[in-house]
Amino acid sequence: MKIKAYLKPHCGWSNGVRAILRKYGLPFEDIDVVGNRENFAEMVQKSGQALSPCVEIDGVMLADVSGEEVENYLLSNDLVKRNDSPADVPTNAGCSDDEHAKMATKTIRFF
């Protein structure tokens, strides 16, 4: 399975996606959409929108998803077997105040 995850470095939603992929031991490419404008543009082109996280699994784009939604997709399509172990971070939560503060320290202009 080939997985490309378009994620923010410090984001509750992105961390939830990472947690699900780790929970199932799935290798994935962690693509930074905040620090690299080409990565952001690629995500927008592939997903048709500008919200992250987006996860591409074997060519299928899941746009603006939570870790919980990624897990549901993987299970519903028999790509993984159910694993009742808890994830190491919340899988359906936005950014904490600390994560927002980390992102606010860096201004990036894409256009």
Residue pairs with C-beta under 8 A, 6 or more apart in sequence:
1 26
1 57
1 58
1 79
2 56
2 57
2 58
2 59
3 21
3 26
3 27
3 28
3 29
3 55
3 56
3 57
3 58
4 28
4 29
4 31
4 55
4 56
5 14
5 17
5 18
5 21
5 28
5 29
5 30
5 31
5 53
5 54
5 55
5 56
6 31
6 33
6 39
6 40
6 42
6 43
6 47
6 52
6 53
6 54
6 55
6 56
7 14
7 17
7 18
7 30
7 31
7 32
7 33
7 52
7 53
8 14
8 32
8 33
8 34
8 52
8 53
8 103
9 32
9 34
9 35
9 102
10 95
10 99
10 102
10 103
11 52
11 53
11 95
11 99
11 103
12 89
12 90
12 93
12 94
12 95
12 96
12 99
13 52
13 53
13 65
13 66
13 67
13 93
13 94
13 95
14 52
14 53
15 67
15 89
15 90
16 66
16 67
16 68
16 87
16 89
16 90
16 91
16 92
16 93
17 53
17 55
17 65
17 66
17 67
17 70
17 91
18 30
18 67
18 89
19 67
19 87
19 88
19 89
19 90
19 91
20 67
20 68
20 70
20 71
20 74
20 87
20 91
21 28
21 70
22 87
22 88
23 71
23 83
23 85
23 87
23 88
24 71
24 74
24 80
24 83
26 74
26 80
28 55
31 39
31 42
31 43
32 39
33 39
33 40
33 43
33 52
34 40
34 103
34 106
34 108
35 106
35 108
37 108
37 110
40 50
40 110
41 110
43 50
43 52
43 54
44 50
46 54
46 56
46 61
47 54
47 61
47 63
47 64
48 63
49 63
49 64
51 63
51 64
52 64
53 64
53 65
53 66
54 61
54 62
54 63
54 64
54 65
55 61
55 62
55 65
55 70
56 62
57 73
57 74
57 79
62 69
62 70
62 73
65 73
66 91
66 92
66 93
67 87
67 90
67 91
67 92
68 91
68 92
69 92
71 91
73 79
74 80
75 82
95 103
